[in-house]
Amino acid sequence: MKDIKKVTVVTPNLSDRIPDEEHAYLQPLFRTIKGAVRYIREHDPDSTITEYSVRRAVDEGDIPSRTVGNRKIVDVYKVIRYFEA
C-alpha cells in the first residue's frame, strides 16, 4: 500500500499581489471592465465582484477609467483596492 501524502492547498490572497502606494511604480494592469472581472475571477474563483458592480462604480466615478472607442478601460489593481475598502 502506498503512503498517502497530505497536501495543503493554500489559496493566495489576491490583494497580496497588488502594489501598495509605496510600490506604485509597478506597471498598471489595464483591462476592459469585463476583462478585469475575468482576471479577478481567474485568481480568486470565490470572488463576489461582478461586472455590474464594477461598471456602476466606474459610472459613479469611484473607479477611474479611460474610454477607448466605446469601451471603458480600468486598472485591475484599482478595482481590487476599491472593493477592499
Phi, psi and omega per residue, in radians:
M1 nan 2.347 -3.129
K2 -1.384 2.600 3.048
D3 -1.300 2.367 3.110
I4 -1.712 2.173 -3.139
K5 -1.591 2.380 3.082
K6 -1.436 2.219 -3.106
V7 -1.961 2.242 3.082
T8 -1.777 2.150 3.120
V9 -1.696 2.123 3.141
V10 -1.914 2.101 3.082
T11 -1.492 2.060 -3.128
P12 -1.168 2.461 3.092
N13 -1.346 2.121 -3.073
L14 -1.063 -0.592 -3.107
S15 -1.220 -0.309 3.082
D16 -1.190 -0.366 -3.115
R17 -1.575 -0.119 -3.083
I18 -1.457 2.268 3.095
P19 -1.164 2.356 3.095
D20 -1.444 -3.122 -3.067
E21 -1.058 -0.559 -3.139
E22 -1.245 -0.439 -3.104
H23 -1.973 0.647 -3.078
A24 -1.264 -0.038 3.140
Y25 -1.280 -0.203 3.129
L26 -1.182 2.582 -3.078
Q27 -1.103 2.315 3.076
P28 -1.164 2.708 -3.122
L29 -1.938 1.600 -3.061
F30 -1.483 2.331 3.095
R31 -2.533 2.830 2.937
T32 -1.188 2.935 -3.134
I33 -1.056 -0.780 3.122
K34 -1.091 -0.729 3.126
G35 -1.155 -0.626 3.116
A36 -1.145 -0.760 3.118
V37 -1.144 -0.693 3.107
R38 -1.083 -0.757 3.120
Y39 -1.062 -0.786 -3.138
I40 -1.106 -0.743 -3.131
R41 -1.184 -0.568 3.095
E42 -1.120 -0.651 -3.099
H43 -1.582 -0.315 3.116
D44 -2.543 1.492 -3.066
P45 -1.053 -0.393 -3.130
D46 -1.559 0.116 -3.104
S47 -1.087 2.478 3.108
T48 -1.790 0.135 3.104
I49 -1.240 2.225 -3.123
T50 -1.976 2.828 3.099
E51 -1.087 -0.672 3.133
Y52 -1.082 -0.776 -3.105
S53 -1.170 -0.639 3.098
V54 -1.192 -0.787 -3.132
R55 -1.066 -0.700 3.129
R56 -1.130 -0.759 3.125
A57 -1.123 -0.636 3.104
V58 -1.181 -0.781 -3.129
D59 -1.117 -0.558 3.118
E60 -1.430 -0.123 3.118
G61 1.505 0.160 3.137
D62 -1.345 -0.510 3.076
I63 -2.041 2.139 -3.132
P64 -1.175 2.541 3.139
S65 -2.579 2.882 3.042
R66 -2.176 2.524 3.076
T67 -1.731 2.185 3.096
V68 -2.146 1.902 -3.019
G69 1.186 -2.091 3.078
N70 -1.934 0.278 -3.122
R71 -1.951 2.570 3.069
K72 -1.742 2.290 -3.116
I73 -1.891 2.318 3.140
V74 -2.247 2.777 3.036
D75 -1.542 2.112 -3.088
V76 -0.985 -0.684 -3.119
Y77 -1.110 -0.644 3.121
K78 -1.242 -0.568 3.065
V79 -1.109 -0.796 -3.124
I80 -1.133 -0.771 3.112
R81 -1.050 -0.695 -3.139
Y82 -1.053 -0.767 -3.093
F83 -1.405 -0.239 3.040
E84 -1.280 -0.539 -3.046
A85 -1.218 nan nan
